[in-house]
Amino acid sequence: MTRLQILELPEGSGDDRPPFVLVIDQYEPQPYPDEPEPSPFDGVAEKIGARAVLVFEETVDIPANELTLTHVQEAADGNIVRLRVEPDLDGFTDKVMAEVAKAQADARAASK
């Protein structure tokens, strides 16, 4: 299943907001007819303000995007309690890709 990740880049002196790259991995290209179709990612970087969009068929892990929250607390009986929370983003990628596809279809329809 296609995944979306954000890779934050170091800020430059002229940046009014933090620069980033959209990384799409586990992408499965759709088979197209004989006529070449434009990439579904054409123009996405400009629309979302990213420096670039990188698309990979294989899995690309960005260590900086690993989000785990750990809370350590001493219980009343003196035992240490550790809680680890990890985000569950199942279905998020599908929703985002559906919105991207809809926006592209709307843009194509508007340009005709």
Secondary structure, DSSP 8 states (H G I E B T S, - for coil): --EEEEEE----TT-SS--EEEEEES-------SS----TTTTHHHHHT-SEEEE-SS----GGG---EEEEEE-TTS-EEEEEE----TTHHHHHHHHHHHHHHHHHHHH-
